[in-house]
Structures are given as structure tokens and as C-alpha cells.
Amino acid sequence: MTLLLLHHIMEISMIRHSFDQAASVNKDTIIIVLLMLLFAGWFIFIAKDHLPIYYDRYNINFVAQGIFKMHLPGVHFNNTNWPYICFAMRIFTISSAILYPLILMILVLSSSFAYYQLINKILISTLILTMIVLLYFIPKKYE
């Protein structure tokens, strides 16, 4: 009888632990998705497609519009490359907000929450590095 009770207690604790992990996955995923949607909203609704004329005259490596400031050493923003940067960031942030939860869900469910922290760190690092590579590649291509 006590063995059966111990077995049920262990099952309940394992189920509770799984739900706690699932809640943690949901919370982390919601934060990343909301940040990507926030950046996408800024690039879609607030960012201007044309920079002031002095960006074309001088080599300026930062853009400041409202509360947003982007500074990339070695990259010179101008009206030739800025529309391409905005377009790429719109596509990247929206696709990240859609694909990140799907990829995370597939990877976490296939490993049954065992490697969630590692998978999440790798996915977030991949997102950040991809965004940095895009932000350096596109302005160099369209200079």
C-alpha cells in the first residue's frame, strides 16, 4: 500500500515538474516573441524609410529615430542602404516571431524538456548572431 502511494506521489511530482517546465518554456517564448514583434512594429510603423540628407554627405555609423538608436561601428548608413536594412529587419523580426516558437517546440518536445536550457540558449544566440550578420552584410552590399 505504501509502495503504491509512493508511486502516485512520484507520478504527481513528475507531472507537476513537467508543467512547471512547460510554463517556463511558455514564459521565455512569450518574451522573445514580444521583443521581436516590438522591433517589427518599430520597423514597420515608426521607422522612416529615408534618412536626412547629411547621412549621404558624411560617413555616419548610427541612426537615431525617436527612442530607437542603432550604432554599428564600421557601417555607414545612407539613403542607399537604409531602405534595404529596414526591409530586411521587417522580414527578419516577423519571421523570428513566427519561427522561434515553432522550432523551440519541436526541439524541446523531441528531447522531452531534458535540454531545454541549452536549446533555448542556442536558439537565442542564433537569432542575435543572424540579426548582427544581416545588419553588417546588407549595408556593405548596398553602399
PyMOL commands that place a pseudoatom at each C-alpha (Angstrom):
pseudoatom trace, name=CA, resn=MET, resi=1, chain=A, elem=C, hetatm=0, pos=[0.000, 0.000, 0.000]
pseudoatom trace, name=CA, resn=THR, resi=2, chain=A, elem=C, hetatm=0, pos=[2.758, 2.456, 0.890]
pseudoatom trace, name=CA, resn=LEU, resi=3, chain=A, elem=C, hetatm=0, pos=[4.613, 1.496, -2.269]
pseudoatom trace, name=CA, resn=LEU, resi=4, chain=A, elem=C, hetatm=0, pos=[1.541, 2.338, -4.352]
pseudoatom trace, name=CA, resn=LEU, resi=5, chain=A, elem=C, hetatm=0, pos=[1.149, 5.650, -2.520]
pseudoatom trace, name=CA, resn=LEU, resi=6, chain=A, elem=C, hetatm=0, pos=[4.822, 6.451, -3.083]
pseudoatom trace, name=CA, resn=HIS, resi=7, chain=A, elem=C, hetatm=0, pos=[4.402, 5.612, -6.773]
pseudoatom trace, name=CA, resn=HIS, resi=8, chain=A, elem=C, hetatm=0, pos=[1.428, 8.011, -7.102]
pseudoatom trace, name=CA, resn=ILE, resi=9, chain=A, elem=C, hetatm=0, pos=[3.291, 10.773, -5.285]
pseudoatom trace, name=CA, resn=MET, resi=10, chain=A, elem=C, hetatm=0, pos=[6.240, 10.369, -7.666]
pseudoatom trace, name=CA, resn=GLU, resi=11, chain=A, elem=C, hetatm=0, pos=[3.936, 10.472, -10.693]
pseudoatom trace, name=CA, resn=ILE, resi=12, chain=A, elem=C, hetatm=0, pos=[2.230, 13.610, -9.429]
pseudoatom trace, name=CA, resn=SER, resi=13, chain=A, elem=C, hetatm=0, pos=[5.562, 15.303, -8.758]
pseudoatom trace, name=CA, resn=MET, resi=14, chain=A, elem=C, hetatm=0, pos=[6.827, 14.357, -12.230]
pseudoatom trace, name=CA, resn=ILE, resi=15, chain=A, elem=C, hetatm=0, pos=[3.668, 15.721, -13.860]
pseudoatom trace, name=CA, resn=ARG, resi=16, chain=A, elem=C, hetatm=0, pos=[3.929, 18.906, -11.806]
pseudoatom trace, name=CA, resn=HIS, resi=17, chain=A, elem=C, hetatm=0, pos=[7.602, 19.254, -12.752]
pseudoatom trace, name=CA, resn=SER, resi=18, chain=A, elem=C, hetatm=0, pos=[6.693, 18.837, -16.448]
pseudoatom trace, name=CA, resn=PHE, resi=19, chain=A, elem=C, hetatm=0, pos=[4.020, 21.542, -16.148]
pseudoatom trace, name=CA, resn=ASP, resi=20, chain=A, elem=C, hetatm=0, pos=[6.497, 23.858, -14.409]
pseudoatom trace, name=CA, resn=GLN, resi=21, chain=A, elem=C, hetatm=0, pos=[8.971, 23.307, -17.245]
pseudoatom trace, name=CA, resn=ALA, resi=22, chain=A, elem=C, hetatm=0, pos=[6.249, 23.899, -19.823]
pseudoatom trace, name=CA, resn=ALA, resi=23, chain=A, elem=C, hetatm=0, pos=[5.286, 27.131, -18.052]
pseudoatom trace, name=CA, resn=SER, resi=24, chain=A, elem=C, hetatm=0, pos=[8.917, 28.231, -18.117]
pseudoatom trace, name=CA, resn=VAL, resi=25, chain=A, elem=C, hetatm=0, pos=[9.116, 27.455, -21.832]
pseudoatom trace, name=CA, resn=ASN, resi=26, chain=A, elem=C, hetatm=0, pos=[5.968, 29.486, -22.458]
pseudoatom trace, name=CA, resn=LYS, resi=27, chain=A, elem=C, hetatm=0, pos=[7.245, 32.460, -20.444]
pseudoatom trace, name=CA, resn=ASP, resi=28, chain=A, elem=C, hetatm=0, pos=[10.614, 32.540, -22.219]
pseudoatom trace, name=CA, resn=THR, resi=29, chain=A, elem=C, hetatm=0, pos=[8.998, 32.097, -25.612]
pseudoatom trace, name=CA, resn=ILE, resi=30, chain=A, elem=C, hetatm=0, pos=[6.487, 34.870, -24.998]
pseudoatom trace, name=CA, resn=ILE, resi=31, chain=A, elem=C, hetatm=0, pos=[9.277, 37.281, -24.031]
pseudoatom trace, name=CA, resn=ILE, resi=32, chain=A, elem=C, hetatm=0, pos=[11.279, 36.596, -27.205]
pseudoatom trace, name=CA, resn=VAL, resi=33, chain=A, elem=C, hetatm=0, pos=[8.189, 36.749, -29.432]
pseudoatom trace, name=CA, resn=LEU, resi=34, chain=A, elem=C, hetatm=0, pos=[7.048, 40.037, -27.860]
pseudoatom trace, name=CA, resn=LEU, resi=35, chain=A, elem=C, hetatm=0, pos=[10.504, 41.578, -28.318]
pseudoatom trace, name=CA, resn=MET, resi=36, chain=A, elem=C, hetatm=0, pos=[10.582, 40.513, -31.966]
pseudoatom trace, name=CA, resn=LEU, resi=37, chain=A, elem=C, hetatm=0, pos=[7.081, 41.899, -32.514]
pseudoatom trace, name=CA, resn=LEU, resi=38, chain=A, elem=C, hetatm=0, pos=[8.086, 45.144, -30.778]
pseudoatom trace, name=CA, resn=PHE, resi=39, chain=A, elem=C, hetatm=0, pos=[11.072, 45.560, -33.120]
pseudoatom trace, name=CA, resn=ALA, resi=40, chain=A, elem=C, hetatm=0, pos=[8.948, 44.564, -36.111]
pseudoatom trace, name=CA, resn=GLY, resi=41, chain=A, elem=C, hetatm=0, pos=[6.337, 47.145, -35.111]
pseudoatom trace, name=CA, resn=TRP, resi=42, chain=A, elem=C, hetatm=0, pos=[9.008, 49.807, -34.862]
pseudoatom trace, name=CA, resn=PHE, resi=43, chain=A, elem=C, hetatm=0, pos=[10.482, 48.958, -38.268]
pseudoatom trace, name=CA, resn=ILE, resi=44, chain=A, elem=C, hetatm=0, pos=[7.026, 48.753, -39.887]
pseudoatom trace, name=CA, resn=PHE, resi=45, chain=A, elem=C, hetatm=0, pos=[5.156, 51.687, -38.339]
pseudoatom trace, name=CA, resn=ILE, resi=46, chain=A, elem=C, hetatm=0, pos=[7.684, 54.137, -36.896]
pseudoatom trace, name=CA, resn=ALA, resi=47, chain=A, elem=C, hetatm=0, pos=[10.987, 53.866, -38.791]
pseudoatom trace, name=CA, resn=LYS, resi=48, chain=A, elem=C, hetatm=0, pos=[11.269, 56.282, -41.668]
pseudoatom trace, name=CA, resn=ASP, resi=49, chain=A, elem=C, hetatm=0, pos=[12.404, 54.846, -44.991]
pseudoatom trace, name=CA, resn=HIS, resi=50, chain=A, elem=C, hetatm=0, pos=[14.578, 57.866, -45.767]
pseudoatom trace, name=CA, resn=LEU, resi=51, chain=A, elem=C, hetatm=0, pos=[17.302, 59.353, -43.635]
pseudoatom trace, name=CA, resn=PRO, resi=52, chain=A, elem=C, hetatm=0, pos=[18.170, 63.068, -43.501]
pseudoatom trace, name=CA, resn=ILE, resi=53, chain=A, elem=C, hetatm=0, pos=[20.441, 64.303, -46.286]
pseudoatom trace, name=CA, resn=TYR, resi=54, chain=A, elem=C, hetatm=0, pos=[23.513, 64.614, -44.048]
pseudoatom trace, name=CA, resn=TYR, resi=55, chain=A, elem=C, hetatm=0, pos=[23.670, 60.802, -43.857]
pseudoatom trace, name=CA, resn=ASP, resi=56, chain=A, elem=C, hetatm=0, pos=[24.570, 60.843, -47.556]
pseudoatom trace, name=CA, resn=ARG, resi=57, chain=A, elem=C, hetatm=0, pos=[27.154, 63.610, -47.192]
pseudoatom trace, name=CA, resn=TYR, resi=58, chain=A, elem=C, hetatm=0, pos=[29.016, 62.276, -44.154]
pseudoatom trace, name=CA, resn=ASN, resi=59, chain=A, elem=C, hetatm=0, pos=[30.026, 58.798, -43.016]
pseudoatom trace, name=CA, resn=ILE, resi=60, chain=A, elem=C, hetatm=0, pos=[27.686, 58.301, -40.058]
pseudoatom trace, name=CA, resn=ASN, resi=61, chain=A, elem=C, hetatm=0, pos=[27.598, 54.932, -38.317]
pseudoatom trace, name=CA, resn=PHE, resi=62, chain=A, elem=C, hetatm=0, pos=[24.487, 55.383, -36.181]
pseudoatom trace, name=CA, resn=VAL, resi=63, chain=A, elem=C, hetatm=0, pos=[20.804, 56.031, -36.738]
pseudoatom trace, name=CA, resn=ALA, resi=64, chain=A, elem=C, hetatm=0, pos=[18.631, 57.698, -34.121]
pseudoatom trace, name=CA, resn=GLN, resi=65, chain=A, elem=C, hetatm=0, pos=[14.885, 57.976, -34.633]
pseudoatom trace, name=CA, resn=GLY, resi=66, chain=A, elem=C, hetatm=0, pos=[12.823, 58.659, -31.541]
pseudoatom trace, name=CA, resn=ILE, resi=67, chain=A, elem=C, hetatm=0, pos=[13.783, 56.373, -28.679]
pseudoatom trace, name=CA, resn=PHE, resi=68, chain=A, elem=C, hetatm=0, pos=[15.487, 53.955, -31.061]
pseudoatom trace, name=CA, resn=LYS, resi=69, chain=A, elem=C, hetatm=0, pos=[19.234, 54.220, -31.641]
pseudoatom trace, name=CA, resn=MET, resi=70, chain=A, elem=C, hetatm=0, pos=[21.310, 51.806, -33.661]
pseudoatom trace, name=CA, resn=HIS, resi=71, chain=A, elem=C, hetatm=0, pos=[25.086, 52.162, -33.679]
pseudoatom trace, name=CA, resn=LEU, resi=72, chain=A, elem=C, hetatm=0, pos=[27.162, 49.819, -35.834]
pseudoatom trace, name=CA, resn=PRO, resi=73, chain=A, elem=C, hetatm=0, pos=[30.899, 50.534, -35.941]
pseudoatom trace, name=CA, resn=GLY, resi=74, chain=A, elem=C, hetatm=0, pos=[32.286, 50.161, -39.446]
pseudoatom trace, name=CA, resn=VAL, resi=75, chain=A, elem=C, hetatm=0, pos=[28.903, 50.557, -41.167]
pseudoatom trace, name=CA, resn=HIS, resi=76, chain=A, elem=C, hetatm=0, pos=[27.972, 53.843, -42.788]
pseudoatom trace, name=CA, resn=PHE, resi=77, chain=A, elem=C, hetatm=0, pos=[24.249, 54.446, -43.059]
pseudoatom trace, name=CA, resn=ASN, resi=78, chain=A, elem=C, hetatm=0, pos=[22.887, 56.387, -46.008]
pseudoatom trace, name=CA, resn=ASN, resi=79, chain=A, elem=C, hetatm=0, pos=[19.759, 56.597, -48.116]
pseudoatom trace, name=CA, resn=THR, resi=80, chain=A, elem=C, hetatm=0, pos=[21.084, 53.916, -50.442]
pseudoatom trace, name=CA, resn=ASN, resi=81, chain=A, elem=C, hetatm=0, pos=[21.266, 51.145, -47.852]
pseudoatom trace, name=CA, resn=TRP, resi=82, chain=A, elem=C, hetatm=0, pos=[18.738, 52.244, -45.205]
pseudoatom trace, name=CA, resn=PRO, resi=83, chain=A, elem=C, hetatm=0, pos=[15.573, 51.079, -47.079]
pseudoatom trace, name=CA, resn=TYR, resi=84, chain=A, elem=C, hetatm=0, pos=[17.161, 47.646, -47.563]
pseudoatom trace, name=CA, resn=ILE, resi=85, chain=A, elem=C, hetatm=0, pos=[18.068, 47.479, -43.876]
pseudoatom trace, name=CA, resn=CYS, resi=86, chain=A, elem=C, hetatm=0, pos=[14.508, 48.363, -42.872]
pseudoatom trace, name=CA, resn=PHE, resi=87, chain=A, elem=C, hetatm=0, pos=[13.045, 45.779, -45.258]
pseudoatom trace, name=CA, resn=ALA, resi=88, chain=A, elem=C, hetatm=0, pos=[15.399, 43.030, -44.070]
pseudoatom trace, name=CA, resn=MET, resi=89, chain=A, elem=C, hetatm=0, pos=[14.721, 43.796, -40.397]
pseudoatom trace, name=CA, resn=ARG, resi=90, chain=A, elem=C, hetatm=0, pos=[10.963, 43.756, -41.013]
pseudoatom trace, name=CA, resn=ILE, resi=91, chain=A, elem=C, hetatm=0, pos=[11.183, 40.312, -42.610]
pseudoatom trace, name=CA, resn=PHE, resi=92, chain=A, elem=C, hetatm=0, pos=[13.666, 39.005, -40.027]
pseudoatom trace, name=CA, resn=THR, resi=93, chain=A, elem=C, hetatm=0, pos=[11.750, 40.144, -36.944]
pseudoatom trace, name=CA, resn=ILE, resi=94, chain=A, elem=C, hetatm=0, pos=[8.373, 38.909, -38.161]
pseudoatom trace, name=CA, resn=SER, resi=95, chain=A, elem=C, hetatm=0, pos=[9.763, 35.568, -39.292]
pseudoatom trace, name=CA, resn=SER, resi=96, chain=A, elem=C, hetatm=0, pos=[11.653, 35.213, -35.990]
pseudoatom trace, name=CA, resn=ALA, resi=97, chain=A, elem=C, hetatm=0, pos=[8.475, 35.850, -34.034]
pseudoatom trace, name=CA, resn=ILE, resi=98, chain=A, elem=C, hetatm=0, pos=[6.748, 33.098, -36.018]
pseudoatom trace, name=CA, resn=LEU, resi=99, chain=A, elem=C, hetatm=0, pos=[9.532, 30.530, -36.393]
pseudoatom trace, name=CA, resn=TYR, resi=100, chain=A, elem=C, hetatm=0, pos=[11.203, 30.753, -32.956]
pseudoatom trace, name=CA, resn=PRO, resi=101, chain=A, elem=C, hetatm=0, pos=[8.293, 29.197, -31.014]
pseudoatom trace, name=CA, resn=LEU, resi=102, chain=A, elem=C, hetatm=0, pos=[7.803, 26.505, -33.645]
pseudoatom trace, name=CA, resn=ILE, resi=103, chain=A, elem=C, hetatm=0, pos=[11.449, 25.487, -33.746]
pseudoatom trace, name=CA, resn=LEU, resi=104, chain=A, elem=C, hetatm=0, pos=[11.720, 25.602, -29.954]
pseudoatom trace, name=CA, resn=MET, resi=105, chain=A, elem=C, hetatm=0, pos=[8.588, 23.496, -29.538]
pseudoatom trace, name=CA, resn=ILE, resi=106, chain=A, elem=C, hetatm=0, pos=[9.816, 20.852, -31.977]
pseudoatom trace, name=CA, resn=LEU, resi=107, chain=A, elem=C, hetatm=0, pos=[13.268, 20.648, -30.399]
pseudoatom trace, name=CA, resn=VAL, resi=108, chain=A, elem=C, hetatm=0, pos=[12.039, 20.659, -26.805]
pseudoatom trace, name=CA, resn=LEU, resi=109, chain=A, elem=C, hetatm=0, pos=[9.344, 18.066, -27.408]
pseudoatom trace, name=CA, resn=SER, resi=110, chain=A, elem=C, hetatm=0, pos=[11.793, 15.798, -29.201]
pseudoatom trace, name=CA, resn=SER, resi=111, chain=A, elem=C, hetatm=0, pos=[14.170, 15.954, -26.224]
pseudoatom trace, name=CA, resn=SER, resi=112, chain=A, elem=C, hetatm=0, pos=[11.352, 15.878, -23.617]
pseudoatom trace, name=CA, resn=PHE, resi=113, chain=A, elem=C, hetatm=0, pos=[12.484, 19.044, -21.784]
pseudoatom trace, name=CA, resn=ALA, resi=114, chain=A, elem=C, hetatm=0, pos=[15.858, 17.474, -20.945]
pseudoatom trace, name=CA, resn=TYR, resi=115, chain=A, elem=C, hetatm=0, pos=[17.940, 20.008, -22.845]
pseudoatom trace, name=CA, resn=TYR, resi=116, chain=A, elem=C, hetatm=0, pos=[15.587, 22.979, -22.823]
pseudoatom trace, name=CA, resn=GLN, resi=117, chain=A, elem=C, hetatm=0, pos=[18.069, 25.485, -21.352]
pseudoatom trace, name=CA, resn=LEU, resi=118, chain=A, elem=C, hetatm=0, pos=[20.757, 24.540, -23.848]
pseudoatom trace, name=CA, resn=ILE, resi=119, chain=A, elem=C, hetatm=0, pos=[18.370, 24.571, -26.808]
pseudoatom trace, name=CA, resn=ASN, resi=120, chain=A, elem=C, hetatm=0, pos=[16.943, 27.942, -25.763]
pseudoatom trace, name=CA, resn=LYS, resi=121, chain=A, elem=C, hetatm=0, pos=[20.419, 29.490, -25.384]
pseudoatom trace, name=CA, resn=ILE, resi=122, chain=A, elem=C, hetatm=0, pos=[21.483, 28.170, -28.785]
pseudoatom trace, name=CA, resn=LEU, resi=123, chain=A, elem=C, hetatm=0, pos=[18.318, 29.471, -30.488]
pseudoatom trace, name=CA, resn=ILE, resi=124, chain=A, elem=C, hetatm=0, pos=[18.558, 32.916, -28.884]
pseudoatom trace, name=CA, resn=SER, resi=125, chain=A, elem=C, hetatm=0, pos=[22.269, 33.139, -29.756]
pseudoatom trace, name=CA, resn=THR, resi=126, chain=A, elem=C, hetatm=0, pos=[21.457, 32.135, -33.327]
pseudoatom trace, name=CA, resn=LEU, resi=127, chain=A, elem=C, hetatm=0, pos=[18.768, 34.828, -33.544]
pseudoatom trace, name=CA, resn=ILE, resi=128, chain=A, elem=C, hetatm=0, pos=[21.096, 37.538, -32.260]
pseudoatom trace, name=CA, resn=LEU, resi=129, chain=A, elem=C, hetatm=0, pos=[24.031, 36.489, -34.441]
pseudoatom trace, name=CA, resn=THR, resi=130, chain=A, elem=C, hetatm=0, pos=[21.814, 36.272, -37.531]
pseudoatom trace, name=CA, resn=MET, resi=131, chain=A, elem=C, hetatm=0, pos=[20.490, 39.763, -36.878]
pseudoatom trace, name=CA, resn=ILE, resi=132, chain=A, elem=C, hetatm=0, pos=[24.019, 41.154, -36.415]
pseudoatom trace, name=CA, resn=VAL, resi=133, chain=A, elem=C, hetatm=0, pos=[25.245, 39.455, -39.595]
pseudoatom trace, name=CA, resn=LEU, resi=134, chain=A, elem=C, hetatm=0, pos=[22.278, 40.890, -41.522]
pseudoatom trace, name=CA, resn=LEU, resi=135, chain=A, elem=C, hetatm=0, pos=[22.900, 44.358, -40.118]
pseudoatom trace, name=CA, resn=TYR, resi=136, chain=A, elem=C, hetatm=0, pos=[26.534, 44.240, -41.251]
pseudoatom trace, name=CA, resn=PHE, resi=137, chain=A, elem=C, hetatm=0, pos=[26.050, 42.429, -44.567]
pseudoatom trace, name=CA, resn=ILE, resi=138, chain=A, elem=C, hetatm=0, pos=[23.207, 44.467, -46.055]
pseudoatom trace, name=CA, resn=PRO, resi=139, chain=A, elem=C, hetatm=0, pos=[24.763, 47.947, -45.659]
pseudoatom trace, name=CA, resn=LYS, resi=140, chain=A, elem=C, hetatm=0, pos=[28.049, 46.689, -47.117]
pseudoatom trace, name=CA, resn=LYS, resi=141, chain=A, elem=C, hetatm=0, pos=[26.212, 45.166, -50.090]
pseudoatom trace, name=CA, resn=TYR, resi=142, chain=A, elem=C, hetatm=0, pos=[24.222, 48.316, -50.907]
pseudoatom trace, name=CA, resn=GLU, resi=143, chain=A, elem=C, hetatm=0, pos=[26.824, 51.024, -50.195]
for i in range(1, 143): cmd.bond("trace and resi %d" % i, "trace and resi %d" % (i + 1))
show_as sticks, trace
zoom trace
